[in-house]
Amino acid sequence: MKIHDLYKTGKPVISFEFFPPKNEDGEKRLFEAVSVLKPLNPSFVSVTYGAMGSTRSNTLRIVDTIRNTIGMECAAHLACIGHSEEEIQALLDQLVLLGIENVVALRGDLPPGGNHDIRRDAFRYASDLVRYIRAKPQFSSSLSIAVGGYPEGHIECPDPDQDLEHLKIKVDAGADVILTQLFFVNESYFRFVDRARKIGIRVQIVPGIMPVTHGPQIERFAKTCGATIPSALREAIRKFGEDQASVEEFGIEFATRQCEELLRAGAPGLHFYTLNKSHATREIYQNLNLSDKKAGR
C-alpha cells in the first residue's frame, strides 16, 4: 500500500525505521527486532541507505525480505549522492520489480573529509531525485515518495527560512509525505509545521522519534543532526551515566510523554528510529495504547 494513502484515514500512522547491518550478527539482530515488532502491526517500516550507496544491495535485499517474506509494508530509502542516472534508474527498476511502492528520496550523506564533488553526480539534491521519479511514468505511477524535513533546520543550512524553502521545492517536485529528523523538543516540531503551512506546504509532516537508550549515542546523533537536547534529558544522561537500564527507562518515559503530546496536538503519526532494537519502541507503543488507534486497523 502506498504510504500517502495511509495518512488519509485520519488515524495515527505508526512506522518503524531500520538500517542495513554491516555483518551477519547485526543482520540477525535486525530480523530479531523485526520479528518482535511485527505483532504491533506498524503501518509501514522503512530501511535506510548507506552513505554513497554503500549498503544499496543490503537495502534492497532487506526491503525485499521484510515486504515479500515477512509481510510488512516497506519503504526503501534511496540517496542520490554518488550515483549516475543509469544507476538510479536501475535501482528504481529493481524496487518496482520487487513490488515496493514506497521510497524515501534523499540527497544522502557526504563522505567524511568533504572530498566528494557533488557536481559530478547526476542528482545534486533530493528534489532532483523526486523530480526525476515523477518525470518517469513507470515510476511516478508506481511509487509514493517521502522526503526528509528538519524541524530545527539542516546543519548545512544556517538560514531556517532558506531550509524551509528547500523543503517546499521537494514537495512541489512531487513528494507525498515529509518524515522529520529526530527532535526532543516538541515545540520545535509545532513551529516547523506552522511555518511550513504558512509557505504553502500541505502534505503530512510526520514527527521522527528516537527513544533515548544510550546517553553518549544520543548526544552524538543530536550533534550530527542539530537536535536540541533539553535540560531534563541532558541531566538524566549525566545522572545515570553507565547505568544503562535507568537511562533506557527514563528514555522510554520521556518519549512516551513526547508522543502523547504530539498525538494530542494532531500529529498524523509517529516515525520511530529504532536503531534495529525492539524494546524501547515496543514499550512506548504499548504505553500509548496504539494497537486500536492506528491506520491499517
FIGU-985668 format. One record per residue (C-alpha): x negated, y negated, z negated; residue in one letter. Coordinates in nm, 3 decimals. Each point is the difference from the previous one (the first is absolute). Layout:
px->X, py->Y, pz->Z, type->A $
...
This chain:
px->0.000, py->0.000, pz->0.000, type->M $
px->-0.129, py->-0.345, pz->0.084, type->K $
px->-0.083, py->-0.188, pz->-0.316, type->I $
px->0.167, py->-0.325, pz->0.103, type->H $
px->0.331, py->0.191, pz->0.002, type->D $
px->-0.057, py->0.112, pz->-0.359, type->L $
px->0.004, py->-0.361, pz->-0.115, type->Y $
px->0.348, py->-0.053, pz->0.145, type->K $
px->0.171, py->0.219, pz->-0.261, type->T $
px->-0.008, py->-0.260, pz->-0.277, type->G $
px->-0.160, py->0.253, pz->-0.236, type->K $
px->-0.363, py->-0.019, pz->-0.120, type->P $
px->-0.244, py->0.161, pz->0.241, type->V $
px->-0.268, py->0.178, pz->-0.200, type->I $
px->-0.322, py->0.093, pz->0.179, type->S $
px->-0.336, py->0.145, pz->-0.097, type->F $
px->-0.338, py->-0.065, pz->0.159, type->E $
px->-0.283, py->0.253, pz->0.028, type->F $
px->-0.349, py->-0.013, pz->0.148, type->F $
px->-0.193, py->0.265, pz->0.198, type->P $
px->-0.260, py->0.163, pz->-0.231, type->P $
px->-0.362, py->0.043, pz->0.104, type->K $
px->-0.039, py->0.365, pz->-0.104, type->N $
px->0.192, py->0.322, pz->-0.060, type->E $
px->0.036, py->-0.053, pz->-0.375, type->D $
px->0.146, py->-0.343, pz->0.060, type->G $
px->0.241, py->0.138, pz->0.256, type->E $
px->0.110, py->0.270, pz->-0.244, type->K $
px->0.075, py->-0.269, pz->-0.260, type->R $
px->0.189, py->-0.204, pz->0.260, type->L $
px->0.235, py->0.283, pz->0.091, type->F $
px->0.046, py->0.087, pz->-0.367, type->E $
px->0.116, py->-0.359, pz->-0.055, type->A $
px->0.226, py->0.021, pz->0.305, type->V $
px->0.159, py->0.322, pz->-0.128, type->S $
px->0.066, py->-0.155, pz->-0.342, type->V $
px->0.149, py->-0.318, pz->0.147, type->L $
px->0.209, py->0.165, pz->0.273, type->K $
px->0.285, py->0.096, pz->-0.240, type->P $
px->0.047, py->-0.373, pz->-0.066, type->L $
px->0.119, py->-0.020, pz->0.360, type->N $
px->-0.174, py->-0.324, pz->0.100, type->P $
px->0.149, py->-0.181, pz->0.297, type->S $
px->-0.336, py->0.033, pz->0.174, type->F $
px->-0.373, py->0.026, pz->-0.065, type->V $
px->-0.289, py->-0.163, pz->0.180, type->S $
px->-0.357, py->0.113, pz->0.067, type->V $
px->-0.281, py->-0.253, pz->0.029, type->T $
px->-0.266, py->-0.031, pz->0.268, type->Y $
px->-0.370, py->-0.032, pz->-0.082, type->G $
px->-0.208, py->-0.302, pz->0.092, type->A $
px->-0.101, py->-0.002, pz->0.369, type->M $
px->0.213, py->0.310, pz->0.057, type->G $
px->-0.224, py->0.212, pz->-0.223, type->S $
px->0.290, py->0.224, pz->-0.105, type->T $
px->0.206, py->-0.004, pz->0.319, type->R $
px->0.004, py->0.376, pz->0.050, type->S $
px->0.076, py->0.065, pz->-0.367, type->N $
px->0.276, py->-0.261, pz->0.001, type->T $
px->0.168, py->0.164, pz->0.299, type->L $
px->-0.036, py->0.350, pz->-0.142, type->R $
px->0.133, py->-0.099, pz->-0.345, type->I $
px->0.289, py->-0.197, pz->0.146, type->V $
px->0.088, py->0.299, pz->0.217, type->D $
px->-0.010, py->0.237, pz->-0.299, type->T $
px->0.204, py->-0.225, pz->-0.228, type->I $
px->0.271, py->-0.063, pz->0.256, type->R $
px->0.019, py->0.320, pz->0.200, type->N $
px->-0.099, py->0.263, pz->-0.257, type->T $
px->0.084, py->-0.149, pz->-0.340, type->I $
px->0.301, py->-0.187, pz->0.138, type->G $
px->-0.039, py->-0.356, pz->-0.128, type->M $
px->0.055, py->-0.306, pz->0.219, type->E $
px->-0.338, py->-0.153, pz->0.071, type->C $
px->-0.162, py->-0.319, pz->0.127, type->A $
px->-0.351, py->0.005, pz->0.144, type->A $
px->-0.227, py->-0.296, pz->-0.062, type->H $
px->-0.177, py->-0.115, pz->0.314, type->L $
px->-0.282, py->-0.256, pz->-0.007, type->A $
px->-0.121, py->-0.158, pz->0.321, type->C $
px->-0.353, py->-0.112, pz->-0.098, type->I $
px->-0.266, py->0.205, pz->0.175, type->G $
px->0.231, py->0.142, pz->0.267, type->H $
px->0.040, py->-0.041, pz->0.373, type->S $
px->0.342, py->-0.028, pz->0.158, type->E $
px->-0.038, py->0.353, pz->0.133, type->E $
px->-0.067, py->0.135, pz->-0.351, type->E $
px->0.301, py->-0.183, pz->-0.145, type->I $
px->0.223, py->0.133, pz->0.279, type->Q $
px->-0.127, py->0.354, pz->-0.057, type->A $
px->0.070, py->-0.026, pz->-0.375, type->L $
px->0.350, py->-0.131, pz->0.063, type->L $
px->0.061, py->0.277, pz->0.253, type->D $
px->-0.100, py->0.256, pz->-0.262, type->Q $
px->0.229, py->-0.152, pz->-0.264, type->L $
px->0.299, py->0.001, pz->0.233, type->V $
px->-0.079, py->0.358, pz->0.105, type->L $
px->-0.002, py->0.102, pz->-0.368, type->L $
px->0.342, py->-0.155, pz->-0.047, type->G $
px->-0.129, py->-0.282, pz->-0.222, type->I $
px->0.240, py->-0.293, pz->0.020, type->E $
px->-0.176, py->-0.249, pz->-0.226, type->N $
px->-0.332, py->-0.181, pz->0.003, type->V $
px->-0.159, py->-0.256, pz->-0.230, type->V $
px->-0.187, py->-0.230, pz->0.238, type->A $
px->-0.312, py->-0.159, pz->-0.149, type->L $
px->-0.313, py->-0.178, pz->0.107, type->R $
px->-0.205, py->0.221, pz->-0.227, type->G $
px->-0.293, py->-0.064, pz->-0.229, type->D $
px->-0.322, py->-0.136, pz->0.141, type->L $
px->-0.307, py->0.216, pz->-0.071, type->P $
px->-0.228, py->-0.098, pz->-0.288, type->P $
px->-0.265, py->-0.253, pz->0.091, type->G $
px->0.214, py->-0.189, pz->0.250, type->G $
px->-0.202, py->0.120, pz->0.299, type->N $
px->0.304, py->0.095, pz->0.210, type->H $
px->0.088, py->-0.234, pz->0.286, type->D $
px->0.381, py->0.013, pz->0.019, type->I $
px->-0.010, py->-0.175, pz->0.337, type->R $
px->-0.096, py->0.335, pz->0.151, type->R $
px->0.318, py->0.167, pz->-0.123, type->D $
px->0.302, py->0.032, pz->0.225, type->A $
px->0.215, py->-0.144, pz->-0.280, type->F $
px->-0.129, py->-0.257, pz->-0.247, type->R $
px->0.301, py->-0.024, pz->-0.227, type->Y $
px->0.294, py->0.210, pz->-0.116, type->A $
px->0.231, py->-0.231, pz->0.195, type->S $
px->-0.180, py->0.105, pz->0.321, type->D $
px->0.062, py->0.365, pz->-0.085, type->L $
px->0.369, py->-0.065, pz->-0.076, type->V $
px->0.038, py->-0.191, pz->0.326, type->R $
px->-0.168, py->0.284, pz->0.193, type->Y $
px->0.234, py->0.262, pz->-0.148, type->I $
px->0.305, py->-0.209, pz->0.079, type->R $
px->-0.119, py->-0.058, pz->0.358, type->A $
px->-0.015, py->0.375, pz->0.071, type->K $
px->0.353, py->0.142, pz->0.042, type->P $
px->-0.109, py->0.353, pz->-0.096, type->Q $
px->-0.127, py->-0.130, pz->-0.335, type->F $
px->0.239, py->-0.286, pz->-0.067, type->S $
px->0.305, py->0.223, pz->0.023, type->S $
px->-0.159, py->0.277, pz->-0.206, type->S $
px->-0.165, py->-0.187, pz->-0.286, type->L $
px->0.103, py->-0.216, pz->-0.291, type->S $
px->-0.281, py->-0.235, pz->-0.104, type->I $
px->-0.097, py->-0.115, pz->-0.348, type->A $
px->-0.271, py->-0.259, pz->-0.066, type->V $
px->-0.184, py->-0.122, pz->-0.307, type->G $
px->0.077, py->-0.316, pz->-0.194, type->G $
px->-0.200, py->-0.173, pz->-0.272, type->Y $
px->0.198, py->-0.161, pz->-0.286, type->P $
px->-0.311, py->-0.176, pz->-0.130, type->E $
px->-0.152, py->-0.059, pz->0.343, type->G $
px->-0.257, py->0.194, pz->0.200, type->H $
px->-0.350, py->-0.035, pz->-0.147, type->I $
px->-0.135, py->-0.096, pz->0.344, type->E $
px->0.253, py->-0.283, pz->0.038, type->C $
px->-0.031, py->-0.266, pz->-0.273, type->P $
px->0.301, py->-0.195, pz->0.129, type->D $
px->0.319, py->0.175, pz->-0.120, type->P $
px->0.218, py->-0.185, pz->0.251, type->D $
px->-0.221, py->0.111, pz->0.287, type->Q $
px->0.002, py->0.354, pz->-0.133, type->D $
px->0.379, py->-0.006, pz->-0.001, type->L $
px->0.001, py->-0.128, pz->0.359, type->E $
px->-0.215, py->0.300, pz->0.092, type->H $
px->0.265, py->0.224, pz->-0.155, type->L $
px->0.272, py->-0.170, pz->0.201, type->K $
px->-0.199, py->0.063, pz->0.318, type->I $
px->0.000, py->0.373, pz->-0.082, type->K $
px->0.373, py->-0.001, pz->-0.064, type->V $
px->0.074, py->-0.202, pz->0.314, type->D $
px->-0.211, py->0.248, pz->0.196, type->A $
px->0.241, py->0.277, pz->-0.101, type->G $
px->-0.068, py->0.122, pz->-0.354, type->A $
px->0.306, py->0.149, pz->-0.174, type->D $
px->-0.107, py->0.007, pz->-0.365, type->V $
px->-0.267, py->-0.159, pz->-0.222, type->I $
px->-0.174, py->0.209, pz->-0.268, type->L $
px->-0.186, py->-0.225, pz->-0.241, type->T $
px->-0.343, py->0.036, pz->-0.149, type->Q $
px->-0.004, py->0.095, pz->-0.367, type->L $
px->0.072, py->-0.268, pz->-0.259, type->F $
px->0.059, py->-0.008, pz->-0.376, type->F $
px->0.174, py->-0.334, pz->-0.039, type->V $
px->0.355, py->0.019, pz->0.132, type->N $
px->0.029, py->-0.374, pz->0.039, type->E $
px->-0.265, py->0.026, pz->0.274, type->S $
px->0.232, py->0.231, pz->0.194, type->Y $
px->0.308, py->-0.215, pz->-0.058, type->F $
px->-0.179, py->-0.315, pz->0.119, type->R $
px->-0.136, py->0.189, pz->0.299, type->F $
px->0.345, py->0.119, pz->0.108, type->V $
px->0.148, py->-0.346, pz->-0.048, type->D $
px->-0.274, py->-0.163, pz->0.208, type->R $
px->0.034, py->0.268, pz->0.269, type->A $
px->0.374, py->-0.057, pz->0.031, type->R $
px->-0.051, py->-0.375, pz->0.029, type->K $
px->-0.216, py->0.042, pz->0.311, type->I $
px->0.241, py->0.242, pz->0.165, type->G $
px->-0.126, py->0.347, pz->-0.097, type->I $
px->0.314, py->0.210, pz->-0.033, type->R $
px->-0.123, py->0.362, pz->-0.017, type->V $
px->-0.008, py->0.190, pz->-0.328, type->Q $
px->-0.300, py->-0.077, pz->-0.223, type->I $
px->-0.078, py->0.303, pz->-0.216, type->V $
px->-0.210, py->-0.038, pz->-0.317, type->P $
px->-0.311, py->0.215, pz->-0.025, type->G $
px->-0.053, py->0.149, pz->-0.347, type->I $
px->-0.322, py->0.152, pz->-0.134, type->M $
px->0.038, py->0.151, pz->-0.348, type->P $
px->-0.301, py->-0.063, pz->-0.223, type->V $
px->-0.161, py->0.334, pz->-0.077, type->T $
px->-0.366, py->-0.101, pz->-0.032, type->H $
px->-0.113, py->-0.344, pz->-0.113, type->G $
px->-0.322, py->-0.051, pz->0.199, type->P $
px->0.159, py->0.146, pz->0.312, type->Q $
px->0.292, py->-0.244, pz->-0.016, type->I $
px->-0.237, py->-0.291, pz->-0.056, type->E $
px->-0.192, py->0.100, pz->0.313, type->R $
px->0.318, py->0.028, pz->0.206, type->F $
px->0.131, py->-0.331, pz->-0.129, type->A $
px->-0.325, py->-0.175, pz->0.088, type->K $
px->-0.006, py->0.155, pz->0.347, type->T $
px->0.353, py->-0.110, pz->0.087, type->C $
px->0.017, py->-0.323, pz->-0.199, type->G $
px->0.268, py->0.115, pz->-0.246, type->A $
px->0.031, py->-0.183, pz->-0.332, type->T $
px->-0.029, py->0.217, pz->-0.311, type->I $
px->0.224, py->-0.154, pz->-0.270, type->P $
px->-0.148, py->-0.054, pz->-0.344, type->S $
px->0.210, py->0.274, pz->-0.166, type->A $
px->-0.124, py->0.257, pz->0.250, type->L $
px->-0.360, py->-0.117, pz->-0.018, type->R $
px->0.012, py->0.008, pz->-0.381, type->E $
px->0.134, py->0.357, pz->0.003, type->A $
px->-0.277, py->0.112, pz->0.237, type->I $
px->-0.260, py->-0.143, pz->-0.238, type->R $
px->0.175, py->0.134, pz->-0.310, type->K $
px->0.033, py->0.360, pz->0.116, type->F $
px->-0.333, py->0.020, pz->0.184, type->G $
px->-0.078, py->0.365, pz->0.070, type->E $
px->0.316, py->0.124, pz->-0.173, type->D $
px->0.145, py->0.114, pz->0.330, type->Q $
px->0.325, py->0.135, pz->-0.141, type->A $
px->0.081, py->-0.332, pz->-0.169, type->S $
px->-0.088, py->-0.200, pz->0.312, type->V $
px->0.232, py->0.216, pz->0.208, type->E $
px->0.281, py->-0.017, pz->-0.256, type->E $
px->-0.023, py->-0.380, pz->-0.007, type->F $
px->-0.020, py->-0.013, pz->0.381, type->G $
px->0.316, py->0.209, pz->0.040, type->I $
px->0.189, py->-0.222, pz->-0.245, type->E $
px->-0.128, py->-0.317, pz->0.170, type->F $
px->0.091, py->0.120, pz->0.349, type->A $
px->0.343, py->0.120, pz->-0.117, type->T $
px->0.082, py->-0.349, pz->-0.132, type->R $
px->-0.139, py->-0.155, pz->0.316, type->Q $
px->0.214, py->0.223, pz->0.224, type->C $
px->0.313, py->-0.052, pz->-0.209, type->E $
px->-0.028, py->-0.376, pz->0.045, type->E $
px->-0.068, py->0.029, pz->0.373, type->L $
px->0.303, py->0.223, pz->0.061, type->L $
px->0.226, py->-0.219, pz->-0.215, type->R $
px->-0.107, py->-0.299, pz->0.207, type->A $
px->0.097, py->0.177, pz->0.323, type->G $
px->-0.325, py->0.147, pz->0.132, type->A $
px->0.092, py->0.241, pz->0.284, type->P $
px->-0.210, py->0.281, pz->-0.143, type->G $
px->-0.338, py->0.090, pz->-0.147, type->L $
px->-0.312, py->0.121, pz->0.181, type->H $
px->-0.223, py->0.187, pz->-0.245, type->F $
px->-0.375, py->0.021, pz->0.056, type->Y $
px->-0.048, py->0.344, pz->-0.153, type->T $
px->-0.379, py->0.041, pz->0.046, type->L $
px->0.086, py->0.365, pz->0.075, type->N $
px->0.116, py->0.054, pz->-0.358, type->K $
px->0.347, py->0.091, pz->-0.116, type->S $
px->0.036, py->-0.052, pz->-0.375, type->H $
px->0.036, py->-0.378, pz->-0.029, type->A $
px->0.223, py->-0.031, pz->0.307, type->T $
px->0.224, py->0.283, pz->-0.117, type->R $
px->0.033, py->-0.147, pz->-0.349, type->E $
px->0.088, py->-0.347, pz->0.130, type->I $
px->0.251, py->0.149, pz->0.244, type->Y $
px->0.169, py->0.189, pz->-0.281, type->Q $
px->-0.008, py->-0.301, pz->-0.235, type->N $
px->0.184, py->-0.200, pz->0.265, type->L $
px->0.261, py->0.276, pz->0.048, type->N $
px->-0.041, py->-0.032, pz->0.375, type->L $
px->0.123, py->0.344, pz->0.103, type->S $
px->0.356, py->-0.105, pz->0.075, type->D $
px->-0.068, py->-0.361, pz->0.098, type->K $
px->-0.232, py->0.021, pz->0.296, type->K $
px->0.060, py->0.002, pz->0.373, type->A $
px->0.028, py->0.340, pz->0.159, type->G $
px->0.217, py->0.149, pz->-0.277, type->R $
